[in-house]
Each structure stands twice: as structure tokens, then as C-alpha cells.
Amino acid sequence: MRHFIFSAFVILVAISFTQTSCYYDNEQDLYGTGNCDTSLVSYNTDIKPIIDANCISCHAPGGEEENSPLLTYDDLKKYTGNNDMVDRVNGTSSLMPPSGKMNSCNVSLITAWVNQGALNN
């Protein structure tokens, strides 16, 4: 009987851990743009992580678009002056990334950053 109670306890503990374990969804994907603050967008804090996660695999040495790298601020700045970057992430011209449109918060952050002067901050 004691063995049965101990086994039941272990099973309950294991089940409780699986119900509260971590997962990798982010708040934006789960709940939309409610917490997407575009009032003051920073290149280092907001834009670089988006570019690193969505663009570097192609826009770096060895990638399909290695001739148009996006590794540094100066690389990226070239595409902000004529709204090319905003048009690409919005899909109004040749959608980037080609795997599919980024979530709406990332698109809004990039658009706001460009509209705020694409500062290196």
C-alpha cells in the first residue's frame, strides 16, 4: 500500500510539472499588439534583434543575399531612406522575409523606427 501511495504521489508531481512547464510562445504571438510600444524605438534594443532573428540567415556571408548584408547599422541604414525596408516588411513590394510576414509588432517597430529617422540608438 505504501508503494502505491508513493507511486501515485510521484505521478501527480510529474503531471503538475508538465502542466506548468515553460514554452516558447511570446506575448505578441499570443495576445496581439497590445503591448507593442512604438513610441521610442531603439536600433540596439528593438530593431537589431528583429533583424538578427528574421534576416541574417540570408543577408550575411554565405546566405542567399550575401551581397546585401544586414549585419550592421550602416548596412541596414542604406535601406531606410526610400522606404524600401518598410515596403518589404509590409509586403507592398517583395515580402521579406520570404518565409512569411513577420508578426505585426515587429513590422510596426521597424516602420516606427524608420519614421523616427532610423537612428543608431
Biopython code that builds the backbone (N, CA, C, O; Angstrom):
import numpy as np
from Bio.PDB.StructureBuilder import StructureBuilder

atoms = [
    (1, "MET", "N", (0.821, -1.186, 0.000)),
    (1, "MET", "CA", (0.000, 0.000, 0.000)),
    (1, "MET", "C", (0.873, 1.262, 0.000)),
    (1, "MET", "O", (0.592, 2.221, -0.719)),
    (2, "ARG", "N", (1.928, 1.249, 0.809)),
    (2, "ARG", "CA", (2.811, 2.398, 0.874)),
    (2, "ARG", "C", (3.464, 2.649, -0.487)),
    (2, "ARG", "O", (3.652, 3.797, -0.887)),
    (3, "HIS", "N", (3.798, 1.597, -1.175)),
    (3, "HIS", "CA", (4.389, 1.692, -2.513)),
    (3, "HIS", "C", (3.406, 2.349, -3.492)),
    (3, "HIS", "O", (3.801, 3.160, -4.329)),
    (4, "PHE", "N", (2.154, 1.997, -3.381)),
    (4, "PHE", "CA", (1.102, 2.562, -4.243)),
    (4, "PHE", "C", (0.937, 4.058, -3.988)),
    (4, "PHE", "O", (0.830, 4.833, -4.938)),
    (5, "ILE", "N", (0.916, 4.473, -2.736)),
    (5, "ILE", "CA", (0.756, 5.892, -2.392)),
    (5, "ILE", "C", (1.958, 6.687, -2.890)),
    (5, "ILE", "O", (1.796, 7.770, -3.453)),
    (6, "PHE", "N", (3.162, 6.156, -2.687)),
    (6, "PHE", "CA", (4.362, 6.837, -3.172)),
    (6, "PHE", "C", (4.333, 6.975, -4.694)),
    (6, "PHE", "O", (4.669, 8.037, -5.219)),
    (7, "SER", "N", (3.942, 5.927, -5.404)),
    (7, "SER", "CA", (3.865, 5.968, -6.870)),
    (7, "SER", "C", (2.833, 6.982, -7.328)),
    (7, "SER", "O", (3.076, 7.722, -8.280)),
    (8, "ALA", "N", (1.692, 7.027, -6.668)),
    (8, "ALA", "CA", (0.653, 7.993, -7.015)),
    (8, "ALA", "C", (1.153, 9.417, -6.793)),
    (8, "ALA", "O", (0.883, 10.303, -7.604)),
    (9, "PHE", "N", (1.877, 9.639, -5.703)),
    (9, "PHE", "CA", (2.428, 10.952, -5.412)),
    (9, "PHE", "C", (3.420, 11.380, -6.498)),
    (9, "PHE", "O", (3.370, 12.517, -6.967)),
    (10, "VAL", "N", (4.300, 10.494, -6.890)),
    (10, "VAL", "CA", (5.287, 10.796, -7.934)),
    (10, "VAL", "C", (4.585, 11.125, -9.248)),
    (10, "VAL", "O", (4.986, 12.057, -9.946)),
    (11, "ILE", "N", (3.566, 10.385, -9.585)),
    (11, "ILE", "CA", (2.824, 10.647, -10.821)),
    (11, "ILE", "C", (2.137, 12.007, -10.763)),
    (11, "ILE", "O", (2.163, 12.743, -11.749)),
    (12, "LEU", "N", (1.530, 12.358, -9.647)),
    (12, "LEU", "CA", (0.879, 13.661, -9.508)),
    (12, "LEU", "C", (1.874, 14.813, -9.616)),
    (12, "LEU", "O", (1.588, 15.831, -10.246)),
    (13, "VAL", "N", (3.029, 14.649, -9.006)),
    (13, "VAL", "CA", (4.067, 15.679, -9.096)),
    (13, "VAL", "C", (4.524, 15.829, -10.544)),
    (13, "VAL", "O", (4.681, 16.950, -11.028)),
    (14, "ALA", "N", (4.735, 14.728, -11.230)),
    (14, "ALA", "CA", (5.168, 14.777, -12.632)),
    (14, "ALA", "C", (4.120, 15.465, -13.499)),
    (14, "ALA", "O", (4.462, 16.264, -14.371)),
    (15, "ILE", "N", (2.862, 15.163, -13.268)),
    (15, "ILE", "CA", (1.791, 15.797, -14.043)),
    (15, "ILE", "C", (1.749, 17.293, -13.766)),
    (15, "ILE", "O", (1.561, 18.084, -14.690)),
    (16, "SER", "N", (1.919, 17.689, -12.523)),
    (16, "SER", "CA", (1.863, 19.122, -12.207)),
    (16, "SER", "C", (3.009, 19.873, -12.874)),
    (16, "SER", "O", (2.824, 21.014, -13.298)),
    (17, "PHE", "N", (4.187, 19.261, -12.977)),
    (17, "PHE", "CA", (5.300, 19.921, -13.656)),
    (17, "PHE", "C", (5.047, 20.063, -15.144)),
    (17, "PHE", "O", (5.430, 21.078, -15.726)),
    (18, "THR", "N", (4.426, 19.098, -15.774)),
    (18, "THR", "CA", (4.176, 19.205, -17.208)),
    (18, "THR", "C", (3.107, 20.241, -17.498)),
    (18, "THR", "O", (3.098, 20.821, -18.583)),
    (19, "GLN", "N", (2.220, 20.485, -16.573)),
    (19, "GLN", "CA", (1.167, 21.479, -16.769)),
    (19, "GLN", "C", (1.686, 22.897, -16.591)),
    (19, "GLN", "O", (1.081, 23.837, -17.106)),
    (20, "THR", "N", (2.789, 23.073, -15.875)),
    (20, "THR", "CA", (3.313, 24.414, -15.615)),
    (20, "THR", "C", (4.675, 24.638, -16.252)),
    (20, "THR", "O", (5.345, 25.620, -15.934)),
    (21, "SER", "N", (5.093, 23.764, -17.131)),
    (21, "SER", "CA", (6.418, 23.894, -17.723)),
    (21, "SER", "C", (6.470, 25.057, -18.703)),
    (21, "SER", "O", (5.437, 25.574, -19.127)),
    (22, "CYS", "N", (7.671, 25.457, -19.051)),
    (22, "CYS", "CA", (7.885, 26.590, -19.943)),
    (22, "CYS", "C", (7.514, 26.253, -21.373)),
    (22, "CYS", "O", (7.511, 25.089, -21.776)),
    (23, "TYR", "N", (7.209, 27.270, -22.117)),
    (23, "TYR", "CA", (7.024, 27.141, -23.550)),
    (23, "TYR", "C", (7.557, 28.404, -24.189)),
    (23, "TYR", "O", (7.842, 29.377, -23.492)),
    (24, "TYR", "N", (7.697, 28.405, -25.492)),
    (24, "TYR", "CA", (8.414, 29.480, -26.151)),
    (24, "TYR", "C", (7.533, 30.452, -26.910)),
    (24, "TYR", "O", (8.054, 31.236, -27.702)),
    (25, "ASP", "N", (6.237, 30.439, -26.710)),
    (25, "ASP", "CA", (5.387, 31.447, -27.315)),
    (25, "ASP", "C", (5.698, 32.781, -26.662)),
    (25, "ASP", "O", (5.987, 32.848, -25.467)),
    (26, "ASN", "N", (5.637, 33.841, -27.455)),
    (26, "ASN", "CA", (5.841, 35.140, -26.839)),
    (26, "ASN", "C", (4.505, 35.866, -26.726)),
    (26, "ASN", "O", (3.526, 35.503, -27.380)),
    (27, "GLU", "N", (4.483, 36.874, -25.905)),
    (27, "GLU", "CA", (3.245, 37.593, -25.622)),
    (27, "GLU", "C", (2.616, 38.163, -26.886)),
    (27, "GLU", "O", (1.395, 38.151, -27.035)),
    (28, "GLN", "N", (3.460, 38.669, -27.809)),
    (28, "GLN", "CA", (2.948, 39.231, -29.059)),
    (28, "GLN", "C", (2.181, 38.195, -29.868)),
    (28, "GLN", "O", (1.086, 38.476, -30.355)),
    (29, "ASP", "N", (2.740, 37.012, -30.014)),
    (29, "ASP", "CA", (2.080, 35.969, -30.791)),
    (29, "ASP", "C", (0.793, 35.502, -30.124)),
    (29, "ASP", "O", (-0.177, 35.162, -30.802)),
    (30, "LEU", "N", (0.787, 35.486, -28.811)),
    (30, "LEU", "CA", (-0.385, 35.002, -28.088)),
    (30, "LEU", "C", (-1.511, 36.017, -28.007)),
    (30, "LEU", "O", (-2.679, 35.658, -28.156)),
    (31, "TYR", "N", (-1.175, 37.291, -27.771)),
    (31, "TYR", "CA", (-2.196, 38.277, -27.453)),
    (31, "TYR", "C", (-2.276, 39.456, -28.415)),
    (31, "TYR", "O", (-3.078, 40.365, -28.196)),
    (32, "GLY", "N", (-1.478, 39.468, -29.461)),
    (32, "GLY", "CA", (-1.548, 40.565, -30.422)),
    (32, "GLY", "C", (-0.627, 41.714, -30.051)),
    (32, "GLY", "O", (0.337, 41.540, -29.306)),
    (33, "THR", "N", (-0.934, 42.887, -30.579)),
    (33, "THR", "CA", (-0.042, 44.036, -30.444)),
    (33, "THR", "C", (-0.333, 44.896, -29.232)),
    (33, "THR", "O", (0.172, 46.016, -29.158)),
    (34, "GLY", "N", (-1.109, 44.435, -28.294)),
    (34, "GLY", "CA", (-1.481, 45.230, -27.138)),
    (34, "GLY", "C", (-0.307, 45.858, -26.417)),
    (34, "GLY", "O", (-0.435, 46.983, -25.934)),
    (35, "ASN", "N", (0.826, 45.191, -26.320)),
    (35, "ASN", "CA", (1.980, 45.707, -25.608)),
    (35, "ASN", "C", (3.112, 46.094, -26.542)),
    (35, "ASN", "O", (4.276, 46.077, -26.141)),
    (36, "CYS", "N", (2.801, 46.433, -27.746)),
    (36, "CYS", "CA", (3.823, 46.799, -28.725)),
    (36, "CYS", "C", (3.999, 48.318, -28.701)),
    (36, "CYS", "O", (3.273, 49.053, -29.370)),
    (37, "ASP", "N", (4.971, 48.766, -27.924)),
    (37, "ASP", "CA", (5.211, 50.191, -27.764)),
    (37, "ASP", "C", (6.148, 50.684, -28.857)),
    (37, "ASP", "O", (7.324, 50.322, -28.889)),
    (38, "THR", "N", (5.622, 51.508, -29.746)),
    (38, "THR", "CA", (6.419, 52.060, -30.843)),
    (38, "THR", "C", (6.717, 53.540, -30.645)),
    (38, "THR", "O", (7.120, 54.226, -31.584)),
    (39, "SER", "N", (6.520, 54.029, -29.434)),
    (39, "SER", "CA", (6.710, 55.461, -29.204)),
    (39, "SER", "C", (8.173, 55.885, -29.310)),
    (39, "SER", "O", (8.457, 56.975, -29.808)),
    (40, "LEU", "N", (9.093, 55.063, -28.861)),
    (40, "LEU", "CA", (10.513, 55.379, -28.956)),
    (40, "LEU", "C", (11.257, 54.085, -29.244)),
    (40, "LEU", "O", (11.556, 53.316, -28.331)),
    (41, "VAL", "N", (11.552, 53.852, -30.502)),
    (41, "VAL", "CA", (12.159, 52.600, -30.926)),
    (41, "VAL", "C", (13.673, 52.762, -30.985)),
    (41, "VAL", "O", (14.182, 53.762, -31.490)),
    (42, "SER", "N", (14.378, 51.779, -30.469)),
    (42, "SER", "CA", (15.831, 51.788, -30.429)),
    (42, "SER", "C", (16.384, 50.748, -31.402)),
    (42, "SER", "O", (15.880, 49.627, -31.470)),
    (43, "TYR", "N", (17.412, 51.119, -32.147)),
    (43, "TYR", "CA", (18.056, 50.172, -33.045)),
    (43, "TYR", "C", (18.595, 48.981, -32.261)),
    (43, "TYR", "O", (18.301, 47.833, -32.593)),
    (44, "ASN", "N", (19.384, 49.251, -31.222)),
    (44, "ASN", "CA", (20.038, 48.171, -30.478)),
    (44, "ASN", "C", (19.068, 47.294, -29.698)),
    (44, "ASN", "O", (19.244, 46.078, -29.635)),
    (45, "THR", "N", (18.058, 47.896, -29.111)),
    (45, "THR", "CA", (17.131, 47.150, -28.268)),
    (45, "THR", "C", (16.022, 46.469, -29.054)),
    (45, "THR", "O", (15.654, 45.334, -28.753)),
    (46, "ASP", "N", (15.487, 47.155, -30.062)),
    (46, "ASP", "CA", (14.308, 46.667, -30.776)),
    (46, "ASP", "C", (14.612, 46.114, -32.170)),
    (46, "ASP", "O", (14.202, 45.000, -32.496)),
    (47, "ILE", "N", (15.318, 46.876, -32.980)),
    (47, "ILE", "CA", (15.467, 46.540, -34.398)),
    (47, "ILE", "C", (16.514, 45.452, -34.640)),
    (47, "ILE", "O", (16.247, 44.495, -35.367)),
    (48, "LYS", "N", (17.681, 45.583, -34.052)),
    (48, "LYS", "CA", (18.738, 44.585, -34.286)),
    (48, "LYS", "C", (18.272, 43.169, -33.931)),
    (48, "LYS", "O", (18.532, 42.251, -34.709)),
    (49, "PRO", "N", (17.602, 42.944, -32.803)),
    (49, "PRO", "CA", (17.124, 41.585, -32.524)),
    (49, "PRO", "C", (16.126, 41.067, -33.561)),
    (49, "PRO", "O", (16.113, 39.873, -33.861)),
    (50, "ILE", "N", (15.297, 41.946, -34.107)),
    (50, "ILE", "CA", (14.345, 41.537, -35.155)),
    (50, "ILE", "C", (15.105, 41.131, -36.412)),
    (50, "ILE", "O", (14.819, 40.096, -37.013)),
    (51, "ILE", "N", (16.068, 41.947, -36.802)),
    (51, "ILE", "CA", (16.868, 41.658, -37.996)),
    (51, "ILE", "C", (17.662, 40.366, -37.793)),
    (51, "ILE", "O", (17.714, 39.520, -38.685)),
    (52, "ASP", "N", (18.274, 40.217, -36.628)),
    (52, "ASP", "CA", (19.050, 39.005, -36.346)),
    (52, "ASP", "C", (18.177, 37.750, -36.420)),
    (52, "ASP", "O", (18.626, 36.714, -36.910)),
    (53, "ALA", "N", (16.962, 37.834, -35.949)),
    (53, "ALA", "CA", (16.075, 36.672, -35.913)),
    (53, "ALA", "C", (15.430, 36.365, -37.260)),
    (53, "ALA", "O", (15.108, 35.211, -37.543)),
    (54, "ASN", "N", (15.237, 37.392, -38.099)),
    (54, "ASN", "CA", (14.452, 37.194, -39.319)),
    (54, "ASN", "C", (15.213, 37.366, -40.629)),
    (54, "ASN", "O", (14.747, 36.904, -41.670)),
    (55, "CYS", "N", (16.375, 38.023, -40.600)),
    (55, "CYS", "CA", (17.019, 38.410, -41.857)),
    (55, "CYS", "C", (18.440, 37.888, -42.051)),
    (55, "CYS", "O", (18.868, 37.650, -43.180)),
    (56, "ILE", "N", (19.163, 37.713, -40.963)),
    (56, "ILE", "CA", (20.587, 37.390, -41.048)),
    (56, "ILE", "C", (20.862, 36.075, -41.760)),
    (56, "ILE", "O", (21.900, 35.931, -42.405)),
    (57, "SER", "N", (19.958, 35.120, -41.657)),
    (57, "SER", "CA", (20.226, 33.828, -42.300)),
    (57, "SER", "C", (20.443, 33.978, -43.806)),
    (57, "SER", "O", (21.168, 33.179, -44.400)),
    (58, "CYS", "N", (19.839, 34.970, -44.425)),
    (58, "CYS", "CA", (20.050, 35.220, -45.863)),
    (58, "CYS", "C", (20.998, 36.390, -46.115)),
    (58, "CYS", "O", (21.819, 36.344, -47.031)),
    (59, "HIS", "N", (20.882, 37.439, -45.297)),
    (59, "HIS", "CA", (21.629, 38.679, -45.520)),
    (59, "HIS", "C", (22.932, 38.711, -44.728)),
    (59, "HIS", "O", (23.191, 39.656, -43.983)),
    (60, "ALA", "N", (23.748, 37.674, -44.892)),
    (60, "ALA", "CA", (25.064, 37.577, -44.257)),
    (60, "ALA", "C", (25.951, 36.747, -45.171)),
    (60, "ALA", "O", (25.448, 36.068, -46.066)),
    (61, "PRO", "N", (27.264, 36.788, -44.961)),
    (61, "PRO", "CA", (28.147, 35.963, -45.792)),
    (61, "PRO", "C", (27.700, 34.503, -45.793)),
    (61, "PRO", "O", (27.470, 33.904, -44.743)),
    (62, "GLY", "N", (27.583, 33.950, -46.994)),
    (62, "GLY", "CA", (27.141, 32.570, -47.155)),
    (62, "GLY", "C", (25.643, 32.435, -47.370)),
    (62, "GLY", "O", (25.165, 31.361, -47.736)),
    (63, "GLY", "N", (24.897, 33.508, -47.148)),
    (63, "GLY", "CA", (23.448, 33.474, -47.347)),
    (63, "GLY", "C", (23.083, 33.797, -48.778)),
    (63, "GLY", "O", (23.926, 34.239, -49.558)),
    (64, "GLU", "N", (21.831, 33.579, -49.122)),
    (64, "GLU", "CA", (21.363, 33.840, -50.484)),
    (64, "GLU", "C", (21.517, 35.308, -50.879)),
    (64, "GLU", "O", (21.731, 35.614, -52.052)),
    (65, "GLU", "N", (21.410, 36.198, -49.930)),
    (65, "GLU", "CA", (21.501, 37.637, -50.195)),
    (65, "GLU", "C", (22.763, 38.234, -49.581)),
    (65, "GLU", "O", (22.737, 39.351, -49.066)),
    (66, "GLU", "N", (23.862, 37.494, -49.636)),
    (66, "GLU", "CA", (25.091, 37.966, -49.006)),
    (66, "GLU", "C", (25.618, 39.259, -49.628)),
    (66, "GLU", "O", (26.418, 39.955, -49.002)),
    (67, "ASN", "N", (25.186, 39.596, -50.846)),
    (67, "ASN", "CA", (25.623, 40.843, -51.484)),
    (67, "ASN", "C", (24.873, 42.061, -50.946)),
    (67, "ASN", "O", (25.236, 43.199, -51.246)),
    (68, "SER", "N", (23.831, 41.822, -50.152)),
    (68, "SER", "CA", (23.136, 42.927, -49.489)),
    (68, "SER", "C", (23.033, 42.581, -47.994)),
    (68, "SER", "O", (21.956, 42.276, -47.482)),
    (69, "PRO", "N", (24.194, 42.638, -47.309)),
    (69, "PRO", "CA", (24.223, 42.230, -45.904)),
    (69, "PRO", "C", (23.449, 43.191, -44.999)),
    (69, "PRO", "O", (23.296, 44.374, -45.303)),
    (70, "LEU", "N", (22.973, 42.653, -43.892)),
    (70, "LEU", "CA", (22.275, 43.454, -42.887)),
    (70, "LEU", "C", (22.888, 43.195, -41.511)),
    (70, "LEU", "O", (22.174, 43.062, -40.517)),
    (71, "LEU", "N", (24.201, 43.125, -41.468)),
    (71, "LEU", "CA", (24.904, 42.779, -40.233)),
    (71, "LEU", "C", (25.102, 43.961, -39.295)),
    (71, "LEU", "O", (25.158, 43.781, -38.079)),
    (72, "THR", "N", (25.207, 45.157, -39.838)),
    (72, "THR", "CA", (25.499, 46.326, -39.008)),
    (72, "THR", "C", (24.441, 47.400, -39.224)),
    (72, "THR", "O", (23.614, 47.317, -40.132)),
    (73, "TYR", "N", (24.493, 48.400, -38.368)),
    (73, "TYR", "CA", (23.589, 49.540, -38.517)),
    (73, "TYR", "C", (23.777, 50.185, -39.890)),
    (73, "TYR", "O", (22.795, 50.490, -40.567)),
    (74, "ASP", "N", (25.026, 50.396, -40.306)),
    (74, "ASP", "CA", (25.287, 51.040, -41.598)),
    (74, "ASP", "C", (24.724, 50.224, -42.760)),
    (74, "ASP", "O", (24.207, 50.792, -43.722)),
    (75, "ASP", "N", (24.821, 48.895, -42.676)),
    (75, "ASP", "CA", (24.233, 48.037, -43.713)),
    (75, "ASP", "C", (22.732, 48.271, -43.804)),
    (75, "ASP", "O", (22.184, 48.424, -44.896)),
    (76, "LEU", "N", (22.080, 48.298, -42.668)),
    (76, "LEU", "CA", (20.630, 48.433, -42.615)),
    (76, "LEU", "C", (20.167, 49.832, -43.008)),
    (76, "LEU", "O", (19.146, 49.984, -43.678)),
    (77, "LYS", "N", (20.901, 50.832, -42.600)),
    (77, "LYS", "CA", (20.543, 52.229, -42.857)),
    (77, "LYS", "C", (20.374, 52.506, -44.351)),
    (77, "LYS", "O", (19.565, 53.350, -44.737)),
    (78, "LYS", "N", (21.132, 51.802, -45.192)),
    (78, "LYS", "CA", (21.041, 52.002, -46.652)),
    (78, "LYS", "C", (19.639, 51.752, -47.183)),
    (78, "LYS", "O", (19.262, 52.305, -48.216)),
    (79, "TYR", "N", (18.866, 50.930, -46.495)),
    (79, "TYR", "CA", (17.549, 50.525, -46.991)),
    (79, "TYR", "C", (16.392, 51.285, -46.335)),
    (79, "TYR", "O", (15.228, 50.938, -46.535)),
    (80, "THR", "N", (16.710, 52.311, -45.559)),
    (80, "THR", "CA", (15.650, 53.032, -44.852)),
    (80, "THR", "C", (15.252, 54.340, -45.523)),
    (80, "THR", "O", (14.140, 54.826, -45.314)),
    (81, "GLY", "N", (16.133, 54.909, -46.315)),
    (81, "GLY", "CA", (15.882, 56.228, -46.882)),
    (81, "GLY", "C", (14.725, 56.302, -47.863)),
    (81, "GLY", "O", (13.995, 57.293, -47.868)),
    (82, "ASN", "N", (14.540, 55.308, -48.674)),
    (82, "ASN", "CA", (13.483, 55.357, -49.686)),
    (82, "ASN", "C", (12.298, 54.452, -49.318)),
    (82, "ASN", "O", (11.491, 54.098, -50.178)),
    (83, "ASN", "N", (12.201, 54.085, -48.048)),
    (83, "ASN", "CA", (11.131, 53.218, -47.531)),
    (83, "ASN", "C", (11.194, 51.801, -48.078)),
    (83, "ASN", "O", (10.230, 51.048, -47.944)),
    (84, "ASP", "N", (12.306, 51.425, -48.690)),
    (84, "ASP", "CA", (12.432, 50.071, -49.219)),
    (84, "ASP", "C", (12.220, 49.035, -48.122)),
    (84, "ASP", "O", (11.505, 48.054, -48.326)),
    (85, "MET", "N", (12.830, 49.243, -46.971)),
    (85, "MET", "CA", (12.698, 48.283, -45.878)),
    (85, "MET", "C", (11.247, 48.199, -45.395)),
    (85, "MET", "O", (10.730, 47.101, -45.187)),
    (86, "VAL", "N", (10.598, 49.328, -45.219)),
    (86, "VAL", "CA", (9.205, 49.334, -44.759)),
    (86, "VAL", "C", (8.306, 48.641, -45.776)),
    (86, "VAL", "O", (7.429, 47.862, -45.401)),
    (87, "ASP", "N", (8.517, 48.918, -47.056)),
    (87, "ASP", "CA", (7.722, 48.256, -48.093)),
    (87, "ASP", "C", (7.933, 46.748, -48.087)),
    (87, "ASP", "O", (6.989, 45.986, -48.292)),
    (88, "ARG", "N", (9.167, 46.318, -47.854)),
    (88, "ARG", "CA", (9.467, 44.880, -47.851)),
    (88, "ARG", "C", (8.822, 44.159, -46.675)),
    (88, "ARG", "O", (8.220, 43.101, -46.855)),
    (89, "VAL", "N", (8.942, 44.723, -45.461)),
    (89, "VAL", "CA", (8.374, 44.031, -44.296)),
    (89, "VAL", "C", (6.849, 44.100, -44.270)),
    (89, "VAL", "O", (6.201, 43.263, -43.642)),
    (90, "ASN", "N", (6.275, 45.091, -44.946)),
    (90, "ASN", "CA", (4.817, 45.188, -45.049)),
    (90, "ASN", "C", (4.272, 44.362, -46.201)),
    (90, "ASN", "O", (3.070, 44.103, -46.261)),
    (91, "GLY", "N", (5.132, 43.948, -47.111)),
    (91, "GLY", "CA", (4.708, 43.128, -48.236)),
    (91, "GLY", "C", (4.164, 43.929, -49.407)),
    (91, "GLY", "O", (3.556, 43.356, -50.311)),
    (92, "THR", "N", (4.371, 45.254, -49.411)),
    (92, "THR", "CA", (3.916, 46.050, -50.548)),
    (92, "THR", "C", (4.855, 45.921, -51.729)),
    (92, "THR", "O", (4.492, 46.260, -52.855)),
    (93, "SER", "N", (6.062, 45.431, -51.481)),
    (93, "SER", "CA", (6.978, 45.035, -52.557)),
    (93, "SER", "C", (7.765, 43.839, -52.049)),
    (93, "SER", "O", (8.266, 43.879, -50.925)),
    (94, "SER", "N", (7.886, 42.817, -52.803)),
    (94, "SER", "CA", (8.658, 41.614, -52.491)),
    (94, "SER", "C", (8.821, 41.377, -50.987)),
    (94, "SER", "O", (9.806, 41.805, -50.385)),
    (95, "LEU", "N", (7.867, 40.706, -50.404)),
    (95, "LEU", "CA", (7.819, 40.474, -48.961)),
    (95, "LEU", "C", (9.106, 39.881, -48.408)),
    (95, "LEU", "O", (9.652, 38.919, -48.949)),
    (96, "MET", "N", (9.570, 40.470, -47.331)),
    (96, "MET", "CA", (10.711, 39.953, -46.589)),
    (96, "MET", "C", (10.294, 39.774, -45.141)),
    (96, "MET", "O", (9.622, 40.647, -44.592)),
    (97, "PRO", "N", (10.656, 38.708, -44.524)),
    (97, "PRO", "CA", (11.389, 37.590, -45.084)),
    (97, "PRO", "C", (10.496, 36.758, -46.000)),
    (97, "PRO", "O", (9.275, 36.749, -45.843)),
    (98, "PRO", "N", (11.104, 36.063, -46.953)),
    (98, "PRO", "CA", (10.314, 35.281, -47.905)),
    (98, "PRO", "C", (9.557, 34.123, -47.269)),
    (98, "PRO", "O", (8.634, 33.581, -47.876)),
    (99, "SER", "N", (9.936, 33.739, -46.056)),
    (99, "SER", "CA", (9.243, 32.646, -45.368)),
    (99, "SER", "C", (7.860, 33.055, -44.874)),
    (99, "SER", "O", (7.060, 32.202, -44.488)),
    (100, "GLY", "N", (7.576, 34.354, -44.883)),
    (100, "GLY", "CA", (6.270, 34.835, -44.446)),
    (100, "GLY", "C", (6.397, 36.118, -43.660)),
    (100, "GLY", "O", (7.455, 36.429, -43.113)),
    (101, "LYS", "N", (5.316, 36.850, -43.610)),
    (101, "LYS", "CA", (5.316, 38.148, -42.940)),
    (101, "LYS", "C", (5.617, 37.999, -41.453)),
    (101, "LYS", "O", (5.119, 37.088, -40.791)),
    (102, "MET", "N", (6.440, 38.910, -40.940)),
    (102, "MET", "CA", (6.745, 38.942, -39.514)),
    (102, "MET", "C", (5.494, 39.307, -38.733)),
    (102, "MET", "O", (4.524, 39.807, -39.301)),
    (103, "ASN", "N", (5.517, 39.057, -37.434)),
    (103, "ASN", "CA", (4.351, 39.427, -36.638)),
    (103, "ASN", "C", (4.153, 40.937, -36.683)),
    (103, "ASN", "O", (5.088, 41.688, -36.959)),
    (104, "SER", "N", (2.946, 41.366, -36.412)),
    (104, "SER", "CA", (2.578, 42.767, -36.594)),
    (104, "SER", "C", (3.374, 43.713, -35.707)),
    (104, "SER", "O", (3.619, 44.854, -36.097)),
    (105, "CYS", "N", (3.780, 43.269, -34.530)),
    (105, "CYS", "CA", (4.575, 44.137, -33.669)),
    (105, "CYS", "C", (5.942, 44.412, -34.295)),
    (105, "CYS", "O", (6.397, 45.556, -34.298)),
    (106, "ASN", "N", (6.599, 43.388, -34.821)),
    (106, "ASN", "CA", (7.898, 43.592, -35.466)),
    (106, "ASN", "C", (7.783, 44.534, -36.652)),
    (106, "ASN", "O", (8.628, 45.410, -36.834)),
    (107, "VAL", "N", (6.746, 44.363, -37.458)),
    (107, "VAL", "CA", (6.526, 45.257, -38.606)),
    (107, "VAL", "C", (6.301, 46.677, -38.110)),
    (107, "VAL", "O", (6.850, 47.624, -38.672)),
    (108, "SER", "N", (5.501, 46.833, -37.062)),
    (108, "SER", "CA", (5.229, 48.169, -36.504)),
    (108, "SER", "C", (6.486, 48.801, -35.935)),
    (108, "SER", "O", (6.703, 50.002, -36.097)),
    (109, "LEU", "N", (7.320, 48.007, -35.268)),
    (109, "LEU", "CA", (8.563, 48.543, -34.712)),
    (109, "LEU", "C", (9.504, 49.013, -35.815)),
    (109, "LEU", "O", (10.086, 50.093, -35.710)),
    (110, "ILE", "N", (9.661, 48.222, -36.864)),
    (110, "ILE", "CA", (10.532, 48.624, -37.972)),
    (110, "ILE", "C", (9.994, 49.876, -38.648)),
    (110, "ILE", "O", (10.758, 50.796, -38.941)),
    (111, "THR", "N", (8.699, 49.926, -38.898)),
    (111, "THR", "CA", (8.077, 51.094, -39.529)),
    (111, "THR", "C", (8.274, 52.331, -38.666)),
    (111, "THR", "O", (8.644, 53.390, -39.174)),
    (112, "ALA", "N", (8.029, 52.207, -37.367)),
    (112, "ALA", "CA", (8.190, 53.350, -36.463)),
    (112, "ALA", "C", (9.640, 53.801, -36.413)),
    (112, "ALA", "O", (9.916, 55.001, -36.414)),
    (113, "TRP", "N", (10.569, 52.854, -36.369)),
    (113, "TRP", "CA", (11.993, 53.197, -36.329)),
    (113, "TRP", "C", (12.395, 53.991, -37.561)),
    (113, "TRP", "O", (13.088, 55.002, -37.447)),
    (114, "VAL", "N", (11.973, 53.551, -38.723)),
    (114, "VAL", "CA", (12.277, 54.269, -39.960)),
    (114, "VAL", "C", (11.630, 55.649, -39.927)),
    (114, "VAL", "O", (12.272, 56.639, -40.278)),
    (115, "ASN", "N", (10.370, 55.728, -39.512)),
    (115, "ASN", "CA", (9.663, 57.010, -39.449)),
    (115, "ASN", "C", (10.265, 57.965, -38.414)),
    (115, "ASN", "O", (10.133, 59.183, -38.539)),
    (116, "GLN", "N", (10.926, 57.411, -37.394)),
    (116, "GLN", "CA", (11.576, 58.241, -36.373)),
    (116, "GLN", "C", (12.992, 58.642, -36.778)),
    (116, "GLN", "O", (13.721, 59.230, -35.979)),
    (117, "GLY", "N", (13.379, 58.332, -37.994)),
    (117, "GLY", "CA", (14.682, 58.737, -38.516)),
    (117, "GLY", "C", (15.723, 57.650, -38.554)),
    (117, "GLY", "O", (16.882, 57.923, -38.864)),
    (118, "ALA", "N", (15.344, 56.418, -38.248)),
    (118, "ALA", "CA", (16.272, 55.266, -38.277)),
    (118, "ALA", "C", (17.569, 55.568, -37.549)),
    (118, "ALA", "O", (18.659, 55.421, -38.100)),
    (119, "LEU", "N", (17.433, 55.991, -36.307)),
    (119, "LEU", "CA", (18.589, 56.391, -35.509)),
    (119, "LEU", "C", (19.395, 55.184, -35.040)),
    (119, "LEU", "O", (18.858, 54.092, -34.851)),
    (120, "ASN", "N", (20.697, 55.406, -34.857)),
    (120, "ASN", "CA", (21.592, 54.381, -34.325)),
    (120, "ASN", "C", (21.640, 54.560, -32.811)),
    (120, "ASN", "O", (22.598, 55.114, -32.271)),
    (121, "ASN", "N", (20.609, 54.092, -32.145)),
    (121, "ASN", "CA", (20.500, 54.292, -30.691)),
    (121, "ASN", "C", (20.273, 52.972, -29.984)),
    (121, "ASN", "O", (20.156, 52.941, -28.759)),
]
sb = StructureBuilder()
sb.init_structure("model")
sb.init_model(0)
sb.init_chain("A")
sb.init_seg("    ")
for serial, (resi, resn, name, xyz) in enumerate(atoms, 1):
    if name == "N":
        sb.init_residue(resn, " ", resi, " ")
    sb.init_atom(name, np.array(xyz, "f"), 0.0, 1.0, " ", f" {name:<3s}", serial, name[0])
structure = sb.get_structure()
